[in-house]
């Protein structure tokens, strides 16, 4: 992960961080349908995975 999601969750709280990750994830997923070449798909999939994966510490914080 390129940025420390646990630090961001503890600073801003999961109530702000999780919706932000989900919103960006949704926008990037919609942009994926407009991709015209493989490089664009690879870049968007990387970013989608980044925001999808960075939401996990927030979910763990809420459940715990």
Rosetta blueprint (number, residue, H / E / L):
1 X L
2 X L
3 X L
4 X L
5 X H
6 X H
7 X H
8 X H
9 X H
10 X H
11 X H
12 X H
13 X L
14 X H
15 X H
16 X H
17 X H
18 X H
19 X H
20 X H
21 X H
22 X H
23 X H
24 X H
25 X H
26 X H
27 X H
28 X H
29 X H
30 X H
31 X H
32 X H
33 X L
34 X L
35 X L
36 X L
37 X L
38 X H
39 X H
40 X H
41 X H
42 X H
43 X H
44 X H
45 X H
46 X H
47 X H
48 X H
49 X H
50 X H
51 X H
52 X H
53 X H
54 X H
55 X L
56 X H
57 X H
58 X H
59 X H
60 X H
61 X H
62 X H
63 X H
64 X L
